Amino acid sequence: MPLEVVVACLFAVVSGVNDGGTLLATGLKLPTVRPIVGVLTLVLLTALVPLVSQQVAHTFVTRLASFEGPGATHAMTIAVLSAIAVVMALSHHGRPTSLTLAIVGGLTGAGLGWGLEVSAGSVALVLAVAFAAPFAGALAAWATTRLLVAMTTSRGLRRWHWAGFVLQCVAYAANDGQKMLAVFLVAVGSSGPSVSFAAAALFGLGTLYGMPRAGRTLGREILASRPLHGVAAELASGTTVIGCAAVGMPVSMTQSIAGSLIGTGVAYGGGRVRWYAAVKIVIAWVLTLPAAGLLAAVAAITVKGIS
């Protein structure tokens, strides 16, 4: 099996470890969606939604840098490995971060290091949207929390939980989940149904492994969470990320969920938000993209020089 395909498979598993558990963690306070049902729903939508829309995948492959022609697969492999290395290093030191930010940095750095055409305007636009997404999620969550308090009961909250969970899964599949599709697109030259389902299956395996850790980080560290917080965060982050997907802008679901949890906590006065944990995560976000970009650029220059 070619190295590029092996790396693409590894990336799908790491995406599940880093992202999948986060998607389930916000709603684990309610028994409405059982973990195994949640995982299966997430995996199925991650496989199906890209068959309808691949806008964000093409942003990764063509708008940040042109990963076509000689050396493109090597540059993509370097970008992916650099992103994984940075995320694993930060997670090892207790600073969970965004794999989407890491792959954006890795793609940009590898593109520059390999001499591919990199669009500074597109990179700047993606970064601006990524910066704004957590704030948009927080604002949406604040408003959603107020509405749910006024409109629903504990029984009604269960129905909203299902709606929010499905919305969040669709949003992930339509947006930053497509980073897996982008990597496979370059590695195997195809993004058809077989590729989509294979990537989703590998993502599901990673999700099962990473769910307990993600549940501790977002379900407990950022916020002393109640069921209403999780439901409001699901609805808000799902809406925010789908909006970004509609215009082909990759954003991090992890960032959007974290911002939404903070927003729903602030709706109660801010006392439930554990700000030290939020600051720790923000610092990791700030470090992720430049670290992945620098590592990928140095690796690309080195590999190209000796090849």
C-alpha positions, 0 to 999 in steps of 0.5 A: 500500500502506498505511503500516501494512502497509509498516511491518509488512513492514519489521519482519518483515525486521528481525526476520530480520536481528536474530533469525534469524541468532542462531538459526543461529549457535549450531550453525554449529560442526557441519556437521549442519545446513547453513545453507540447510537451517537457514534453510528449516527456520526459515522453514517453522516460523515460518510453520506454528507460528502456525497452531496457537498464537497466544497470544504474538501476542495478548499483544502486541496485547491484554495489554500495551495494547489496540490496538483502536479509533480510532488503534490502527494509528497507535500500533502503527506508532509502536511498531514504528518506535521499536523498529526505531530503537532496535535499529538505533542500538544495533547500529550502536554494536556493542551487539546487543540484543533486538528483543522487548524493544524492541517490548515497550517500544515498545508500552507507550510508544506505548499510554501516549502515545496514551491507550490502555488499558495494563495495568501488571500485564501489563507487569510480568509480561512484564518479570519473565519476560523478566528470568528467561529468560536465567537459566533458560536458563543453568541449563538449559544447565549441566545439559544440558551435564553430561548430554551429556558423560555420555551421548553421543559425537561421532556422537550429538552430531549427532543431538542437534544436529538435535533441538536445532535443530528445538526451537529453531526451534519455540520461536522460532515459538511465542514471540517470532517472533509479534511479527511476527504481532502487528504484521500482525494490527493492520496488516491485521486478519488473522492467517491462513495468507497473512499467516503465510507472507508474514511468514515469507518476509520474515523469511527474507530478513532472516535471510540478510542478518543471519546472518554478523553474528549468527554472529560475535556469539554464536558467537565473542564470548560464548564460545570455543565447541565443538560441544557448547556449541552443541548444549547451548545449542540444547536449553536455550534451546528448552526455556525459550522453549517453556515461556514460550510455553505460558503466553503470555509473550513472551521474547527468544530472543536473550536465552535463547541468550546465557544458555544459552551462558554456562551451558554455558561455566560448566559447564566452569568459566567460563574459556571465557566472555568476560565483557566481551562478555556485560556489553556485551550485558546493558547493551544489554538494559537500555537497550533497553526504556526507550529504545524506550518513551520514544521511542514515547511522545514520538512518539505524543503528538506525532503525536496532537497534530498529527493 
